[in-house]
Amino acid sequence: GAKVKENVENVLSQVNNQDSQHGLDLGQ
């Protein structure tokens, strides 16, 4: 439950950070 949600949010934040570094905008 909460642990999985926390892990998902962490992964999404990492992906968003990587996208920002590469200058990509996924519209999120």
C-alpha positions as CSV (number, residue, x, y, z in Angstrom):
1,G,0.0,0.0,0.0
2,A,1.7,3.1,1.3
3,K,5.2,1.7,0.8
4,V,4.6,0.9,-2.9
5,K,3.1,4.4,-3.4
6,E,6.1,5.9,-1.8
7,N,8.4,3.9,-4.1
8,V,6.5,4.9,-7.2
9,E,6.6,8.6,-6.3
10,N,10.4,8.3,-5.7
11,V,10.9,6.6,-9.1
12,L,8.7,9.2,-10.8
13,S,10.7,12.1,-9.2
14,Q,13.9,10.5,-10.4
15,V,12.6,10.1,-13.9
16,N,11.4,13.7,-13.9
17,N,14.8,14.9,-12.7
18,Q,16.5,13.0,-15.4
19,D,14.1,14.5,-18.0
20,S,14.8,18.0,-16.7
21,Q,18.6,17.4,-17.0
22,H,18.2,16.3,-20.6
23,G,15.9,19.2,-21.4
24,L,12.9,17.0,-22.1
25,D,9.3,18.1,-21.3
26,L,6.8,15.3,-20.9
27,G,4.0,17.8,-20.0
28,Q,3.8,16.5,-16.4
